[in-house]
Each structure stands twice: as structure tokens, then as C-alpha cells.
Amino acid sequence: QVQLVESGGGLVQAGGSLRLSCTASGKIFSVDARAWYRQAPGKERELVAGISSGGRPSYADSVKGRFTISRDNAKNTLYLQMNSLNPEDPAMYYCAARPLRATRYNYWGPGTQVTVSS
């Protein structure tokens, strides 16, 4: 099993920045890709950004140019740098991990709340 814990959420003014972190523990060797998802009230969970084991990132169109996903494998930590936050970004942000040879993300953190004030 893999345990994920997010941190770094909070309240920020529109146009501001936050950096989310997600630390993994347990059977880290079994993890391949990692990602950030978010879910706003009344909306479905959506993929924000993903990153392969080799460091190749991908982004939802809504965050391209504003968010940057990165991973530090030595620290077992995933990051999401969020800049130019706007009223569309508030949500619970979740860290996810996909096991090797799996087709979906099986491991999830409890989430960290991001709130943007206008």
C-alpha cells in the first residue's frame, strides 16, 4: 500500500500563488505516474495535472501556463505550484498515485482545501 498526504492549501487572494505538496510513504517503489485532481462543490473530480515517472508533465487546459507539477523522487514528494489563482480554482485538491502497470490512479490522499478570495 501507498499512503499520500497533501499539504499547502489555504486562502489566497485572486492573482496569488500557492504551492501544494504531497508526500508518499509505504511501497513507493510500486508507484508509476502521479497526479493532482481537484473537486469543487457540486462538480465532478477533474484531473488538474499529471506527471510520469520520468518527469513528463501534462495539464488540463484550464491551468496551462499557470500551474506547474513536479516531483522529487528522492523525497517521495509531489508538488503543484499554482500561480495566478482565479475564482475558478477553489476546490479540494487531491494527490493521486498510479501503480506500475495499472490503468487508473488507485492511491489517494485526503485532500487539501484551496480557497481564492476576490
KEKE-3310 file (N, C-alpha, C; in steps of 0.2 Angstrom, whole numbers, plus 5000, padded with zeros to 4 digits):
npx = (5004:5001:5003:4997:4999:4993:4998:4999:4988:4976:4970:4970:4972:4964:4974:4985:4997:5000:5008:5007:5010:5014:5017:5023:5022:5026:5024:5033:5040:5032:5025:5020:5015:5010:4998:4988:4972:4956:4941:4927:4913:4898:4903:4911:4925:4941:4955:4969:4983:4996:5010:5023:5033:5045:5046:5038:5027:5009:4994:4978:4968:4963:4972:4985:5000:4999:4999:5011:5017:5028:5040:5049:5059:5068:5064:5051:5040:5027:5024:5013:5014:5005:5000:4994:4980:4963:4945:4940:4947:4946:4944:4944:4959:4967:4980:4986:4991:4997:4999:5012:5010:4996:4980:4973:4972:4975:4978:4975:4976:4970:4966:4968:4962:4959:4956:4950:4950:4941)
npy = (4994:5012:5027:5043:5061:5077:5094:5112:5119:5133:5149:5162:5177:5182:5180:5177:5165:5148:5134:5117:5102:5084:5071:5054:5038:5021:5008:5014:5011:5004:5014:5023:5034:5050:5062:5077:5080:5089:5094:5103:5110:5102:5099:5087:5077:5082:5080:5089:5090:5079:5068:5059:5044:5047:5061:5068:5080:5084:5094:5101:5110:5122:5126:5127:5135:5142:5133:5122:5106:5095:5083:5076:5063:5058:5063:5058:5066:5075:5090:5105:5119:5134:5147:5164:5162:5160:5164:5152:5142:5137:5123:5106:5099:5085:5073:5060:5043:5031:5014:5004:4997:4998:5005:5015:5028:5023:5026:5038:5054:5062:5075:5093:5109:5123:5140:5154:5171:5185)
npz = (5000:4998:5005:5005:5008:5008:5008:5011:5006:5007:5010:4998:4989:4974:4960:4967:4973:4977:4984:4983:4992:4991:5000:4999:5006:5012:5000:4990:4978:4970:4963:4949:4938:4944:4951:4952:4957:4957:4966:4966:4975:4971:4958:4947:4951:4944:4933:4936:4934:4928:4930:4924:4928:4923:4923:4914:4911:4911:4908:4912:4901:4907:4917:4911:4909:4921:4932:4938:4939:4948:4953:4966:4967:4976:4988:4989:4985:4979:4969:4967:4960:4960:4951:4948:4953:4951:4952:4948:4952:4966:4977:4983:4983:4977:4979:4969:4965:4954:4952:4946:4930:4931:4926:4931:4944:4959:4972:4985:4992:5007:5004:5001:5005:4994:4994:4986:4987:4981)
capx = (5000:5005:4999:4998:4997:4994:4999:5000:4982:4974:4966:4974:4969:4964:4980:4991:5000:5001:5012:5004:5015:5011:5022:5021:5025:5024:5028:5034:5043:5026:5021:5022:5013:5007:4994:4984:4965:4953:4934:4923:4906:4893:4906:4915:4933:4944:4962:4972:4990:4999:5017:5025:5039:5051:5045:5034:5020:5003:4990:4972:4968:4961:4978:4991:5003:4998:5001:5017:5018:5035:5041:5056:5058:5072:5060:5045:5036:5025:5022:5009:5015:4999:5001:4988:4974:4957:4939:4938:4952:4944:4942:4948:4964:4969:4985:4985:4997:4995:5004:5015:5006:4989:4977:4970:4975:4972:4980:4973:4977:4963:4964:4969:4957:4961:4951:4953:4946:4941)
capy = (5000:5018:5032:5050:5066:5083:5100:5118:5123:5138:5155:5166:5182:5181:5183:5175:5159:5143:5128:5111:5096:5078:5066:5047:5033:5014:5004:5019:5008:5002:5019:5025:5041:5054:5067:5081:5081:5094:5094:5109:5108:5101:5097:5081:5077:5083:5080:5096:5089:5073:5068:5052:5043:5050:5068:5071:5083:5086:5099:5102:5117:5127:5128:5128:5142:5145:5128:5118:5100:5092:5078:5075:5056:5057:5065:5055:5071:5078:5097:5108:5127:5137:5154:5167:5159:5164:5161:5145:5137:5135:5116:5102:5096:5078:5069:5053:5039:5025:5009:5001:4993:5000:5010:5021:5030:5018:5028:5045:5057:5065:5082:5100:5114:5129:5145:5160:5177:5190)
capz = (5000:4997:5009:5002:5012:5005:5012:5007:5004:5011:5007:4994:4985:4967:4957:4971:4972:4982:4982:4986:4992:4993:5002:4999:5011:5010:4995:4985:4973:4966:4960:4942:4937:4950:4948:4956:4955:4961:4966:4969:4977:4965:4952:4947:4952:4937:4933:4935:4931:4930:4929:4923:4932:4920:4924:4909:4914:4907:4911:4910:4898:4912:4921:4907:4909:4927:4936:4937:4943:4948:4958:4969:4969:4982:4994:4988:4986:4973:4971:4962:4960:4957:4951:4945:4955:4950:4956:4945:4955:4973:4977:4987:4979:4979:4976:4967:4963:4950:4952:4939:4925:4932:4921:4934:4950:4965:4979:4985:4999:5010:5001:5005:5003:4991:4993:4982:4988:4975)
cpx = (5004:5000:5002:4995:4998:4995:4999:4994:4981:4970:4971:4970:4969:4971:4986:4993:5000:5005:5009:5010:5011:5016:5019:5025:5023:5028:5029:5037:5038:5023:5024:5021:5010:5003:4991:4977:4962:4945:4931:4916:4902:4896:4910:4922:4936:4952:4965:4979:4992:5007:5020:5031:5045:5051:5042:5028:5015:4998:4983:4972:4967:4967:4984:4993:5003:5000:5007:5017:5025:5035:5048:5056:5062:5068:5053:5039:5034:5023:5017:5010:5009:5000:4995:4981:4968:4951:4937:4942:4950:4941:4946:4953:4967:4975:4984:4991:4994:5001:5007:5010:4998:4987:4974:4974:4972:4974:4978:4974:4970:4961:4967:4965:4961:4955:4954:4948:4947:4942)
cpy = (5006:5023:5039:5055:5073:5089:5106:5122:5128:5143:5160:5171:5180:5184:5180:5168:5154:5137:5122:5106:5090:5073:5059:5043:5026:5011:5009:5016:5005:5007:5021:5032:5044:5060:5071:5082:5087:5093:5100:5107:5108:5100:5090:5082:5078:5083:5087:5095:5082:5073:5061:5051:5046:5058:5072:5074:5084:5090:5099:5109:5123:5130:5128:5135:5145:5140:5124:5112:5097:5087:5077:5067:5054:5058:5061:5060:5074:5085:5100:5116:5130:5144:5157:5164:5163:5161:5154:5140:5134:5128:5113:5099:5090:5076:5062:5049:5033:5020:5007:4996:4993:5005:5015:5022:5027:5021:5036:5048:5060:5072:5088:5105:5120:5134:5151:5166:5182:5197)
cpz = (5000:5001:5006:5007:5009:5010:5008:5005:5009:5007:5004:4990:4978:4964:4961:4969:4978:4980:4986:4986:4994:4994:5002:5004:5009:5004:4989:4978:4968:4962:4954:4942:4944:4947:4954:4953:4959:4961:4969:4970:4971:4959:4953:4948:4945:4938:4932:4932:4933:4928:4929:4928:4930:4920:4919:4911:4909:4911:4908:4907:4902:4916:4918:4908:4916:4933:4934:4941:4942:4954:4960:4972:4975:4989:4994:4988:4979:4974:4965:4964:4956:4957:4947:4947:4954:4953:4953:4949:4962:4972:4982:4982:4982:4976:4975:4964:4959:4950:4945:4936:4927:4927:4924:4941:4956:4972:4979:4992:5001:5007:5005:5001:5000:4991:4990:4984:4983:4978)
residu = (GLN:VAL:GLN:LEU:VAL:GLU:SER:GLY:GLY:GLY:LEU:VAL:GLN:ALA:GLY:GLY:SER:LEU:ARG:LEU:SER:CYS:THR:ALA:SER:GLY:LYS:ILE:PHE:SER:VAL:ASP:ALA:ARG:ALA:TRP:TYR:ARG:GLN:ALA:PRO:GLY:LYS:GLU:ARG:GLU:LEU:VAL:ALA:GLY:ILE:SER:SER:GLY:GLY:ARG:PRO:SER:TYR:ALA:ASP:SER:VAL:LYS:GLY:ARG:PHE:THR:ILE:SER:ARG:ASP:ASN:ALA:LYS:ASN:THR:LEU:TYR:LEU:GLN:MET:ASN:SER:LEU:ASN:PRO:GLU:ASP:PRO:ALA:MET:TYR:TYR:CYS:ALA:ALA:ARG:PRO:LEU:ARG:ALA:THR:ARG:TYR:ASN:TYR:TRP:GLY:PRO:GLY:THR:GLN:VAL:THR:VAL:SER:SER)
# end
